[in-house]
Amino acid sequence: MTSASLFERAKRVIPGGVNSPVRAFNAVGGNPVYMASGAGARMTTVEGRTLTDFCGSWGPLVLGLAHPRVVEAIQAAAALGTTFGTNTPGEVAFAELLCEQVPSMDRVRLVNSGTEATMTALRIARGVTGRNKIIKFDGCYHGHADYLLVAAGSGLLTGGITASAGVTASAVEDVIVVPYNDLAAVNSVLDEFGTQVAAVIVEPVAGNMGLVPPGEGFLEGLRQACSARGSVLIFDEVINGFRFGPTSFGVQHGVTPDLTCLGKIIGGGLPIGAVGGRAEFMDSLAPLGDVYQAGTLSGNPVAVAAGLVTLEMLRDEPPYAEMERRGRRLADGLTALAKSKGVAFHAAQLGGMFTPFFCDGPVRNLADAKTCDVAAHAAFFNHMLDQGFYLPPSQFEVGFVSAAHSDADVDAFLEAASRAFT
């Protein structure tokens, strides 16, 4: 059994051979790699090859692969029943811990994915405000609900255009797309449409055009602008939440959104999502209010068990200082290597998140990210894969340093990278 043979089989029964487009190697060439197992910072391919994992399942694996305590929690919960269709004690304890660790959330509703979380948050915002329009930022991804698959329109104050076949123009006509980190653009839109804007949704730290941190005052300005116009501020922290500390980025940064969307890390490697926020918004959800949301597997006991032990470990044994230190060493090392070879390069890094941009920095928004040399990135990706390191197979995604990585892993990564910059 090889990755190549599995991919050939998959293409016959799965569209494109993958169950999520990000797993395809279209941006870097070649065929995707199939994994048989993993532990800590290592994955083993079906061919028996060991790879050091800097993709981290696209964010959830802050503790690394198959952490023993997480696996034990999953096994214990599964042995008692994988789903009941009723309430369970674990979901209560999990919700209590989330609200404790993210004090901007008075209430939280568990869902099954980040897409469900953002979809629910926007429905709440529209239901509570009675308004229709949404402001989002170019390059920020919030899941695959129809009205979120939108690209920038032809002008700053125009609605977006559909970014996917099957999404109607009417689905996105109330979505206005502005550049990330451009507070003036947000205020211009609100000046014109303020009484119609239900919500502004943003990744506090953008992670879907590569890593792009918020500029000074950007998030504070969004809070002020939304408060002044009666719009709901939504932080999509599906990637950010519990990534930089045992709480949300909003809490750490000192900016309080009305609603926060969580996912990835809070499931400990299993599918889960959550939306939480101020009681006046959350209590609009059924069965208390008239904003409907439901899910058969929401609060799944196995996912909740994995998430609960993960969040407890992150609270009681926080790994963030070491993740930050290693992330900085990796980014600084790559920058020095690229500079020594005269390669146009910018290593974005925040905590354990990083992106090797093959362009001159800084990268502040999607337009900047699009100046990257994607062919150079593809060559770097394939070189690192050949050397035994797995990175996200796209210039516009984020790599992750987990609690399971060591200084030796970073040293080996940089040694391998030194042979890529020629």
N, C-alpha and C positions, 0 to 999 in steps of 0.2 A: 504494500500500500504506500503510495507516494502522494505528495501534494498535487503533482501534475495529473495523476490518474483520478484522484478525487475531484479535482476541478473539472475535468472532462465529464465525469459522471454528473456533477452538480449542474453543469450548464444544460444538461438534458431535462432537468426537472425543477430547477430553481432559476428564476429570471436573472440572467447575467452570471449565474453560478454562485451568487452571494445573497444573503438575507439582509444585508444592509450595504448600500453603495460604498460606504467608506472602507469596506473591507476589500473592495476591488483594487487592483493595481494599475488602473487606467492611467493615473497621473505619473506613475513611475516606471511603467513597463513591466512585462513579465506576468507570471501567474501568482496569485495569492498563496500564502503559506498556511498549511493546516497544522494545528497543534494537537498533541496527544495528551499532554499533562503540563503541570506547572507547579512551582513552589517558590515562595519568596520572590526574588527578582529574576528567576529563571523560568523559561518555557522550553518544553521539549517538543520538537516537531514530530510528525508521524514517521519521518525517516530516522528519528533518533538523534537529531542534531540539537544541541543546546543553544538557546538564544537568550541574551540578557534583555529584559523587557523594559523599554522606556516608553511604551504606549499605554500600559496600565489599563487595558480594556477601555480606552478612551476616557479614563477618569475615575472609575469606581474604586480601583485597587490601591487605595492610599496605604494599606497595610501590606501590600504585596499579594502574590497569588497564594490561594489555599492556606491562609493563616490557620494554624491548628485550632485556635480558640473559636474562630468563625466556623470552621468545618465542624467542630464538635457541637456548636449551637445549632447548626443546620441539621445535623444528624439527629440530635435529640428532639428537635421540633418536628421533623418529618416522621419520626417514629410514633408520635402522638396523633398525627393526622395532618395531611398536607393542605387541606382546606375544609371548611365547614359550612360556609354560607351563613354563618352566624357571627356574633361578636366573640372575641377571645381576650383573655387577660393581657396577653402580650401587646396588643395594639394600644391598650390603655397606657401601659408603662412606657411604650415607645413614644406615644404622643406627649405624655408628660415630660419625658426627657427632652424631646425636641423643643417644646415650649420653654423649658428651663434653660436650655443652652442657647436658644435664639429668643431673647426676651421681647423682641419686636412682634412676636407671634403670640396673641392671646389664645387663639384656637388654631388647629391644624386639621386638614382633611387628607387622609392617605389615598393615593391613587396608584396606578401601575407603571407610570413612565413619566419622563420629563415632559413629553408632548401633552399628556393628559393634564399635568400640573399647569402648564402655561395656558392651555385651552380653557381650563376651569377658572384661572385667575382673570383672564380677559372677559369671560362670561360674567363673573361676579362684578367686574368693573362696569360693564355695560348695563347689567341689571340694576346696580345700585344708583348709578348716575343718570340712567335714562338717555345716555348719549351713545353715539355709534362709532365715531372716529377713533383711530388708534395711531399713535406715533411709535415707530420702531426705527432701529438704526441699521444702515447699510452694513452688511457683513456680520451682523448678530443673528444667530440661528436660534429659533425658539420652538423647534419641533415641526412636524409636517402637517399640522392643521391647515386647511385650504387658505385661510386668510393670513397665514404667516409665511406662506411660500410666495413671497412678494419681493420684487426687485425695485430699485429706485426708478421713479418715473422720469419724465423728460425734463422736469424743472423742479426746483426746490419746493414749491408750494403745490405741486400736483400730487395726485394719488399715485400709488405704485402700479406696476404692471405685473402680470402673472409670471412667476419664475418656474412654472411646471405645467406641462400639458395636463389637461383634466381639471385645472383650476380656472374657474370662470372669471371674467373681468368684474362681474358684480361681487364676487367673493372678496376682492381686494380693493374695491373702489373706495372704501372707507379707511384704508391704511395709507398713512403718509410716511415715507422713508426719508430720513435725513442722515448726514454723515455722523459717524461715531465721533465723540469728543468735540462736537460743534454745538456748543450751548447757544450761540447766536442763532443758528438755524432753528433750534427747538423753539426759542422765544419768538422768532418770526412766524412760525407755524401757529403757535398759540395766540399770537396777536391777531391773526386772521381767523382762526377756527376755534379759539379757546372754549367757547360755550358749547362746542360740538365734540370736543375731545374727551373720550371716556378715560383713556389711560395712556401713559407712556411706559413702554416695556423696554428693559435694557439688561444686558449682561454687565454687571458692575465692572468686572474684568473680562473683556471680550476674549473668547477662546475659539471662535469659529472662523476667524480670518487669520489664524495664527494668534499668538498671545499679544494682545494690545491692552495695556493698562489704562485706566481712566486718567485724563489730564488733571492737573491741579484745579480744584473747584468745580469739576464737571458734575460729579454726583450731587454735591451740595447745591449746585445751581438747578439741577433737575428737581430736587426736593422743593426748593423755593418756588420754582415755576409752576409745579403741579399744585402746590398749596394755594398759590395766588389765583389759579384758574379753576379750582375745584376738580382737577383731574386726579385719577388714581395713579400713584407711582408703583410700578411692579418691578422688583428685582428678580431676574431669572438667574438663580444661583444653582442651577442644576449641575454645573461644573464647579462653580466657586464655593458652594456651601461646604464647610468643614475641610476645605482644601488648604487654607492658610492658618487655621486655628480651629479649636473645637466649637465653632459657632459659624454664623454667616459672615460674609465679607462686609455686609452692611453694618452689622454690629461692630465689627473690628474697626471699620472706617468711620464710625460715628454718624452715619446717615441712616435714618429710619424710613424704609418704604412703607407703603400701606399694605402690600402683599409681597410675600417671598415665595418663590418656587424652588423646590429642592428635588434632588434625585441622586443618581450615581453613588456617591460615597455612602449616603444614608442607608443603602441597601446591602452594604458589605459584600457586593459582588452579585447580588440577586436583583431582579427587576422590581423597582419601586419608584414612586414619586410622591411629592407632597406639596400642598399649597397651604400657607398659613398667613395670618396677619391680624389686624385689628378686629375685635369682636364685632363691631358694627358692620364690617364687610363679610366676615366669615359666617355670621348668623343669618345672612341672606340665603345661604344654601339650604336646600331641602334636607331634612323634613321641617326645619324651622321656618325657612323663607321660601320665596318663589323662584329662586335660581336653581335649576335642576342639575344634578350631577349624581352619577351612580356608577358602580363597578362591582361585578361579581367577585373578583379576586382582590379588591382593594383591602389593604390591611392583612394580606396573606400571612398566615402565622409563621411560615418558614422564612420568608423575606424579612418579616419583622424581627425574628430571632437573630438573623444574621446582622441586621442593622443595629439592633440594640447592643449586642456585644461589641460591634465596631465603634459605635459612638461612646460607649463606656470606656473602651481602651483609649480612644483619642482624648477623652476628658481626663482620665486618670494617669495616663502615661503618654503625654503629648509628644509626638515626634517632630514637631514643626521646625524647631530651631535647627536640627540636623538636616532636615529636608531643604531648608533655606540655604544653609551653608554649602551643601553639596550641589544644589542647583546653581548657586552663584559661582562655585568653582568650575562647574561644567561650562556655564555661559562665558565666563572670563577666559577659560582655556580655549574655547572655540574662537573667541574674538581674537586672541593673541595669535593663534595658528593662521587664521584668515589674513590678518594684517601682515604677518611675516611673508605671506605668499602674494600679497597685493590683490586679494579677492574681495570684491564688493560684498559686504557681509554685515549683518546686524543680529546679535544674539539677544533676543528679548527674554527676560526672566523675572519671575516674581514667585517667591517661595519655591516650591518644587515644580512649578510650571515653567516651560521654556519652549521657544521656537527658534530654530536657526533660519533666519530670513536671508536669502541670497540677494540682498540689495543694500544700498547705503541707508542707514537709519537716520533718525528714529522712524518707526512705523506707528502712525497715530490713528489710522483709519483704513478702510478697505482700499481706497485709491492708492495709498502708499503701499499696501501689501501687494497690489497688482503690479507694481513695478519690479517684483522679484523675478529672478532668472529661474524659471521652473525647471528648465533642463538641467541647470547646475544642481538644483535640489534633488532631482531624480537621480543624478549620478551619485550624489552624496548618500542618498538613501540606499541605493543598491550596493555601494561600497561598504557601508556600515552593516548591511545585512550579510554580505559575504564575510565580513569580519566577526559576525556573531552577535550583532546588536539589532534589536527590532524597534524601529521608530514608526510613527504614523506615516502611512504612504501618501502624504500630500503636503505640499508647501504650506497650505492654509489650515493646518491643524496644530495641536499642541502636544508636546511631549511631557512626560511626568517622571519626576524622581519620587520614589515611594519611600516609606519607612524601612523597606526591606533592602534598599540599595546601600552599599558601603562605599567608603573612600576608594577602595580597590576597584570597585565597579566604575567609578568616575575616572580614575587613572587609566584603566584599560580602555574606556570609551575614548578618551583624549588621545591615547597612543594610537588607536585605530584611526581616529579622525585625522591625525597628523599626516597620514599617507593619502588622505582624500584631497587635501588642498594642494593642488599642483599647478 
